[in-house]
Structure formats: C-alpha cells, structure tokens
Amino acid sequence: MAGWQQLFWDNAVVAVKEASSDNQGSYTHEFELLMQTAQQTEATPVKISLKIDLNWQPFSLKYQLLHEQKVLTEGSRNSKDIEQQVPVKPAEVQRKVSFIGLASLGFKLLKSVKVIKVVLAGASIAAYSWLFSFQFALALIACLVFHEYGHIKAMKHFGMKTKGIYLIPFMGGLAMSDDKINTRWQDVVISIMGPCFGLLMSIVALIAYWITGETFFAGLAAFNALLNLFNLLPILPLDGGHILKSISFSMNSTMGLVACIAGAGIGVYLSYSLGLALLGFMLLIGSLEIVFEWKTRHQSHLLPLDRYGQLFATAWYFLTVGALIAIIWALAGTGDEILGLPLKILQS
C-alpha cells in the first residue's frame, strides 16, 4: 500500500522507488546491465527499462520490460496472481546458533512427529474431562477440531500446504501450514473461517437440542459459541486480532496502529476484570506483533484489502459475532442456570 518498489536482477537490487502513499500510476525503472559476448574482451553496459502501471484500488499491475524501445516481455498481475505466488528462489537466511534457534528447531522436529498429535489430543481430553465430563470433553474436542478444520479448508482454498491440526490443553487448537500468506484478504478468510465453522457446529447442536430436547446439545451449542466468540476478540494473536489488523492496516498504517492498540486496551480490561492470566499473556504476544507490523509497514509484502474487501470483511466479522451472541442469548433465555453461564460471562 505504501508503494515501496524494489527491483531485483539476479538477486541484486538494481532500482528502487521509495515508499509513499501516492505511489501508483505509471512509473519507469531504469538500470544498466553489463553484457559480454565471446567476441568481446570487455563487458559493455546495456540500458534496460521496466515500465509499470500500478493501481491499488482494486489492485492491478501491468508491466513491460524494454531494451532500446524493444519490448522483451510484458504482462499483468492482479490480486489472484499475488495470492498464488511463491518465490522462484527462496531467500537465504543466515542461521546463528542460539538457545532460541535450538528451541525453534526442537519444536519443528516435535511437530514433524505424528504421535505428538495423539499425545496432545489425549491431554486435551483429560483436561476437559477434569473440568466437565468425559462425554462433554469429547464433544468439545470435536468442536475445536471442526473450528480448526475451517482454517485448514481456507488454507487449501488458497493452495497452501497444511500440516494438520494440533490440540493444546486449555488453549484450544492450532492449524499449521508451511506456506506464507501473500495478501491481507487471505489473512481475513483464513482467520474468520474457523469461527464460521464453529458457528455452524453451534447451529447443528442447537437444532439437535430443538429436536431431542437434550440439554447436552444446548450446553454444547452455548459453550462452543462462547469459545468461538472469545476467538473473535480483536486481540492478537486471536483470529479477531488478525482480522482487525488486516482491515485497519489496509486503510491506513496510522489507523491500523490505533485500531490494534484499542483492541489491546480491550484485552487489558478483560484480563483485569476476569483475572485471566492466559488472556494477558496472549495480549502481550499480540502487542509485540503489532509493534513489529508497525515498524515494517513500508516493507510489508502483503497486498492490502481494497475498499470493497474492507467493507465486506467488516460486515462478515460483525455478522459472525452477532450470530454467536444470538445463540448464547437465546439459550440463556431457557432459564437453565448452566445454559445461562456463557451470557453471564459476557455480561461480566
């Protein structure tokens, strides 16, 4: 969005256009390459130019590579192309031996072992069985898996390679992928599809309650709705925090920082009011991510949302939140003390 342009040739920067909020329209990068044939004793400079026509809202990029006014190649790209792009040659990263690096390597090795999924799933069932009952714990695990499957489904929609779902006791689950996102629209869709699948699970449980009259299904619908609503809090690294960051940083970098700080402020209030140490810890992680995002805002490779995407993502977010609250509110109206607990938590 800031119009930062860096042109590389054979992994070397040959032309740069500095960051500016107005960097769009027609522009030409001019640079020289050294060329030497078998008959030449010395390399001679060859003037090359790259003409581009850039538009941000909606995103489109047309380009022509020329030598002495002769077009060597030309083409165009849009947001769909950016979503599917992968590096032709991955950038080499200097690796330093450190405790953090070794810990990261150990975690990667741990993730590659399939048995760890079974261990974590067993630990999660044991943890939730201790809090509730074994039957309810199994149902809750199913809801968590379905939530994470929503993230996986969205990743696959964008052609990303997935590594599966990991259940973490008392923290929910985690959908893993080796690929990186290229656009903020991908971040929005991947983030919100988890709560949307969770909403679908609550609706199914609610229908089962209406048909059978079993309070078990009503409790599952209410508490699953609460878990997914918690996940939509506008706090990083929760799904809601990613959605907020993608929308706000697409509008304006300053707006993005203000919106994320406001979300962090909500998290501080909730942590203080409810005594949730875990939420406070997650808030700390999210705050660090906000700072990192702000410092690298001009170098971000993520294509921002266009105005339609901003409006659509905002409406999608609030409709999902509203539907989850409606389920919690409706079940609290039954008069059952347990079913009214999620609403009391929200009211607190």
Secondary structure, DSSP 8 states (H G I E B T S, - for coil): ----EEEEETTEEEEEE---TT--EEEEEEEEEEE--TT-SS-EEEEEEEEEEEETTTTEEEEEEEETTEEEEEEEEEHHHHHH---SS---------HHHHHHHHHHHHHH-THHHHHHHHHHHHHHHHHS-HHHHHHHHHHHHHHHHHHHHHHHHTT--EEEEEEETTTEEEEEESS---BHHHHHHHHHHHHHHHHHHHHHHHHHHHHH--HHHHHHHHHHHHHHHHHTSS-TTSHHHHHHHHHHHHH-HHHHHHHHHHHHHHHHHHHHHHT-HHHHHHHHHHHHHHHHHHHTTTT---B---HHHHHHHHHHHHHHHHHHHHHHHHHHTT--TTTTHHHHHHH-
